[in-house]
């Protein structure tokens, strides 16, 4: 396939269910999300490093369930008013404080439909309320990242597609072999490659990839 010279178009992430990349490391989480509304538990945790698909998968469920999406720092008593499904992002990023912890504990106690996202598993989360720590340990949790080559290559391909740039498979394979095996590293390198191709008005080829890797 011929390489495409990138055009300065905005990158638009495609976040539908069909755009979610399924691999061994996230298949159980996807199956659980797809089982809505027949969940076997009222709440679950999606955890993994930046770029592993937590927000994407939580957003798919939010659209299906009519859930609101907030960050953990925005927890407030108002969250208890409606009883509607809720996505709470970025748990364990920092201390919630007793007031937010009390809201989260109340949501869990009454069995509200929830998805919580974080970078680390809930068994590692801290809280000032001891009973909340116990609830964290009992949550249904899915880790979303197992960095096999197929998943990494699919991620790179999706990120280039989001930028409306077609890149030969051979280029993507070369990238994945050389990069750190993390979603963040793939995402950052795709942005670098796209930026360099735009600046030099050239397609993203093996030559450009090797040049960027040599200068990394």
N, C-alpha and C positions, 0 to 999 in steps of 0.2 A: 504494500500500500504506500502510495506517495505521501511524503510528509506535507503538512499544511502549514503555511506561513501564518502565525497568529495575528489576529487583528485586535486592536484595543477595545475589546468588549468586556462588559462587567461580568464577573463570575457570579452565577446564580445557582446556589445549591439546590439540587432536586431532592425533595424530602418526602416523596410519596412511598407507599408500601412497595411498589414495584422497583423503586430505586434503592431499597435497602439491600446491602450485600450480605448474604447468608453464608456462614461457614461453620465449621465444627465448634468454634468458640462462642457462637451466639445462637445456634439453632434452638436450644431449649428455651431461651428467652423469647425468641420469635414465636415459637409454638404457644407459649403461655399468652403472649399478647394477642395472638390470633384467636385464642379460645374465648376472648371476651364476647358476651357477658357471662360465660359459664366458668369463671375463674374458680379455682379450688381454694383460694385465699383472697382476702379483701385488699391486700396491699403487697407490693413487691419492690425490690431494689434492683436497679440496673447500675452496675459499677464497672469501671475500667478507665484507662488513661484517656486523655484528651484526644478526640477524633475517633474513638472506638465505636461511636454510633448510639450512645446513650440518649442524647437529646432527640436524635432522629427517630429512634424507636418509641420513645416516650411521646413524641409529637404525633406519631401514627395513631397511638392509642388515644391520645387526647382528642383527636379529630373524631374517632369512632365513638368515644364515650361522652363527648361533649364536655370534656374536662378543661378547667382553667390551668394555666401554667404560671408558676411563680418561682422565684428563687427563695432559698431557705431564709435569707435575711428579711424577706417580706412577710414572713409568718406573723399573723396578728389574730386577735379574737374574731375579727370579721370573717376569717377563714372557716369558722365554725357555724356561721349563720345559715348557709344554704344547704349543706349536706351533699353538695354535688361532687362528682369525681374531681380529683386534683392531682396535678403533677408538681412535685416540689424538687427543684433542681439544686445541685451543689451542696448537698449535705456534707458535713464533716470538713468543709473548707475552712471553717473558723468556729469559734464558740458562739452558740446560739443565744445563750443567756436564759435565765429561768422562765421569763415570760414566753419566749418563743418555744422553749422546750415544753412548757405546759400546754400550749396550743397543739403541738405535734403529738404529745402524749394523749390528749383528748381525742384527736382525730384517729389515732391508732386504737384507742380503747373502744370507740363506738363502731369500729369496723367500716369506716368510710373507705370508698374505693380510692386507692392512692398508688402512684408510682413515685418512688424516691430515687434520685440519681446522685452518684458520688464517684470519686476516683478510687476509693478504697472500700473494702467490704464492711458491712454494718457491724460485724463483730469487733471491728477496730475503732468504731466511733466512740466518742466521749460525751458525757452529759453530766450536769449537776444533779439531775433527778435520778436517783438510783433505779427506780422502777422503769425509767425510760431506757436505761442501759440494758436491762433485761429484755425489754421489748425489741430493741435493736438486734440482740442476739437470736431472737426467735423469728425474725423476718425472713420471708422467702426471698432469696437473693440470687441474681444471675450475673456472673462475670462475663464480660462481652469481648474479651480479646484473647485470641490464640493466633499468633502471627505466622501462619503457614503461607507459603509462597502464593498460592492461589488467591487467598484473601487479600494479601498485600498488593498483588497485581490488579485485582479487581478494584481495590480502593484507588490506586493510582489512575486507572482508566476512568473511573467515575469522576475524580477530581479534574482530570483534563477535559472530560465531557462537560462538566459544569462550567468550564472556561471556554467552551465551544471550540476546542482544539482537538484535532485528530492526530494521534501519535502512534507510530508503528509498534506492534507488539514487541519487536526485538529491542526497541528503546526502553520500553517499560520493564522488560526482563532484566536488562543491564542495570537499570536503576535499582531494582529490588535486590539484586545480588550485592550491590555495593553499599546500600544505605543501612543505617541502624534499623532494626526490625521493630519499629513502633509507628503507630498511625500519625503521630505528630511529625516525625522525621519525613514520612512520605508527603504529608500535606505541605510542609515547609519547602521541600525540594521541588515539588510541582510548581509552587508559586515562584521559586527562584528560576526554574527553567522557563516558565512562561514569561517572566519579566526579562530575562536575558534574550529570549527569542524576539520579543517585541522591540527591545532596545537595539538589537543588531539587525532587525528586519530579516530574520532567517527562520527556517522551520526548526522544529525540535527534532534533532537527529542524534544518532549515536555520537557523532563528533562533538556536538554541543554538550551532551550529557557527560562525556568523558572530560571535556574541558572544565565543566562545573565541578565534577567530582575531584579532579586534580587540584582545583583551587579551594576545596572545602577545608 
